[in-house]
C-alpha cells in the first residue's frame, strides 16, 4: 500500500530511487519491517504529510520521524507536545497525570533534572531520541506503567536544584551555566560518569578563564 501510494505521488522520482526490481523488493521488505507496528490510518496520515511537504520520496528514517511528529493517531502526542509537557512537570513527575505513559518514560530516561535546568537546544535532541525509542517500544506492544503518586517524596533532587541556584548567584553566573557546570553532581559519587562530567566542567572553566572552584557533595546541605 505504501509503495503504491508513493509511486502515484512521486511518479518518475519514485522510479529514480531504484535501479532494479531486486532493489524494490529489498526496499519493500525493509519498509514492511520498519512500519509493522503502525496501523493503516496512521500510515495514510503520514503519507499525506509526505505529499504535502516533501518533493521526493522519504527514506525510512524520515518517514518514521514524520509518524512521530504527527503523533500517528494512536494517542501518543507529537514529540514537541510531549517535550513541553515533560518540561512543565519535570519538578514533580510522579504527581502529574501524564497524557500518555510514553511521555513520562521518555522524560525519566532523559532525566528530569536536565529537563528542568538545561537549555532547550541541548536537552531537546536528547528527549526526542528517547521519545522515539520509547514510542517504538510502546507500538511494538510493550506495556508501559504509569507513575503512582508517592506519599513520601525524595527531596534530594530539589535540594540539589536549590544548591545550584545558590551557587550560581555566589559565582555570578546564570543558572543555566551553573546547571551545565554542576551536572556531574547528578551522577552517583565515585562513578565514572561523575568523574567524566566533572573533568569536562573543569576544562570549560579553564578554557573560559573563570576563577571558581567546583563544589563536592559535602557542600550540599539538605
Secondary structure, 3 states (H helix, E strand, C coil): CHHHHHHHHHCHHHHCCCCCHHHHHHHHHHHHHHCCCCCHHHHHHHHHHHHHHCCCCCCHHHHHHHHHHHCCCCCCCCHHHHHHHHHHCHHHHHHCCCCCHHHHHHHHHHCHHHHHHCCHHHHHHHHHHHHHHHHHHHHCCCCCCCCCCCCCCCCHHHHHHHHHHHHHHHCCCCHHHHHHHCHHHHCCCCCHHHHHHHHHHHHHHHHCCCCCCCCCHHHCCC
